Amino acid sequence: MYEYVSDKPFLSRMRSLCGEIMQDLCHLLKEDYNIGTIFYLVGSGARNLVLQNQDNPIDLDYNLEIVKVEEVEDCKNTKECVRKAFNEVLREHGWNDCKDSKSSLTTEKRYFVEGNRTEFSIDVCIVCRDSNKNYYRLIHEKTGCICYDNYYWNKAPNSSKVRKKAEYIKNHGKWLLVREQYLNIKNKYLRQSDHKHPSFVCYIEAVNNVYNSRNHW
């Protein structure tokens, strides 16, 4: 089952390294591909939502949000540009190329030689938002033949105003409820062997559950 990672020095070191890689990715996308992006840990790293399933490696989940691109509907080009840029940055940091999965780009497992030797990796989910602040994830649906693969934006359920709802909860001192919900939701899908709910979708579900129950606080 999932538990929150409590080793704060290790978390800080891991977030610092991975954050540097993500920052370099955003810079390269802007300079070489004219794609404007921002990145953030799912649920925001400042809110400490990093989980580990027993002694398994840690997946550090980032959203790479597209804020400027010439053709937002050209999903294949966007995914390929991000993949190529990510691989270039990873090589500069001495990492191997990423793997392109259905809804994310995933790095190899790494660990620190000194201190906590828990393995960790970076999972990058490419997202965008519409005028109503709904989130969409870029999906690469593989068919077994590259020329027939499908690329599209998939709307994340109930994602509108999730940031405002999260800030409302935090400002009312109820963020612990989100942590509890997030942990319960992640473990629920783990028990069900359900791999269709990535961390960001679980986070949205947790925030909405807590926000919708605010009359009972």
N, C-alpha and C positions, 0 to 999 in steps of 0.2 A: 504494500500500500504506500501511497505518497505521504511524505512528511515534509515540513518546511525545513530548509537548510539553515542551521543555526550558527555555523562557523562564520562569523562576520568578517574577520580578516581575509579568509579565503574568498568569500563572496565579493568583497571589495576588490581584491586582486583580479578575480575572474572578470568582473564587470568592467574593470579598467582596461584590461587587455582586449576584451571583445568589443567594448565601446570604441576603442581606438581603431579597430578594424572596420567597424561600421561607419565611423566618421570618415575614414579614408575612402570607403565605398561611395558615400554620398558626394565627396569631393570629385572623385573620378567620373561619376555619372554626370555631374554638372559640366566638368571641363571637356570631356571627350564625347559625350553623347547628348548634351543639352537637355538632360533630364533632371528636374529639380526634385529632391527628396528630403524627407526627414526620417529619423529612426527613433524608436523607443522600445524598451522592454515591455512585454505584454503586462498590462496593469500598472506599468511604471515601476522601474527598479527601486524608486524611493519608497515604494509601498511594500517592498519585501515579499514578493509572491513567487519566489524561486523554490520549486519543489524537487524532491528526489524520491524515486521509487526504490526504497531499501538501499542496497549498495550499488545500484545501477548507475551508469553515467548520468550527468545532469545535462539536460537540453536547455540552453539559454534561448528563450523564444523572443525574437525581435519582429516588430512590424516595420517594414520599409514602406513608408507612405509616399505615393507619387503625388506631388503637388504641381508639377509642370512637365508636360510632355506634348509633343507636336500632335500626335494622333493617339488619343487615349483609347480608342477602340481597336488599335492595332496591338492586340494582346501578345501575339507571338513575338513581335519585334521588341516590345517592352521587356518581356521575360528574357529574351536572348541577350539584350543589352545589359540587363542586370546580371545575368549569369556570367557573361564574359568579363564584365567589370569586377565582379566578386572574385572570380578566379585570379584575375590579375593582382588584386589586392592581397588575396590569400598567399599567392606565391611570394610577394614582396615580404610577407611576414613569416615565410618559411613553412607555410601550410600547403597541403595538397589541394587539388581542385575539389569543388563542392559537388554534391549529387543533386540532380534535378528531380524532385518528386512531384506529386500531383499538385500540392498546394504550398510548397516551400522549397528553399535551397538549403541543403544541410551539409555542414562541414564534417571532416573527420573528427574522431575523438582525440583530445589532447589532455595533458596533465602537467602540473608543475613538478619539477625535479625536487624542489625543496618544499617542506611543509606538507600541507594537505595534498595527497596525490590522487584525489578523486578525479576521474575522467570527466570531461565536459566537451560539449560541442555547441555550435551556433546554428539555430534554425531561423531562417529569414522568410517571413511571409510577406509577399508584395500586396499592398492594399491601396485603395483610394477611397475618397468620399464624394458623394454627390452634393447638390445644393441644399438638400435637407439633412445633411450630416450623417447619412446612412453609410456604413462601411461596406466595401466590396473586396473580396479576395481574388487574386488572379489565379485561375485554375489551369493547369496543363493536364488535360485528359489524354493519356497515352493509349494508342490503339494497337501497338505492335509494329506499326509502319509509320515512320516519322512524317511522311507526306500527308497522312490522314489524321494526325493528331489534332485535337481540338484545344483552343485557348479561349478563355472567356472570363468575364468578371462575374463572380458569384456573390450575391448580396448576403451579408451576415445578418441573421435574424435578430430583430429587435435591437438594432445597433444605434438607432437615432438618439442623439443627445446623451450617449453613454458617458462622455467626459463630464458633462454638467451634472449628471446624476452621481458620478463618483465624487466630484468635488462637494456636492451637497451632503453626501454621506460622511465624508471626511471632516467637513466643517462642523458637523453635528456630533463628532466624536464616536462614530459608529463603525469605523473602518474594520474593527475586529470581526464584525459580523460578515463582512465581505471575505475576509481571510478564511473564516469558518466555512462559508458557503462554497468558496472556490475549492478548498480542500475536499469537501464532501462531493462536489460535482466531479472533480477529477477522479476521485476514487470510485465513484458510481460508474463512470464510463470505463474505468480500468477493469472493474469486476465484470462488466458486461462484454469485455473485449471489443469495445466500440472505439474504432479509430477514426470515426468520421467527425469528431468534435475536437478540433485543435484548441490549444490553450486560449487563444483570443476569443473563440466562441464560448468557451467555459467561463472566461472572465466576464463577458457581456451578460451571460446568464446569471452569474453571481451578483453582479451589480444590480441588475433588474430585479432579482428576487428580494434583495435587501431594500432597494428603493421602494418597491411596491408594498413592502410590509411596514413602511415608516409610521403608519398610524398606530402600530402596536409597540413602538419604542417606549 
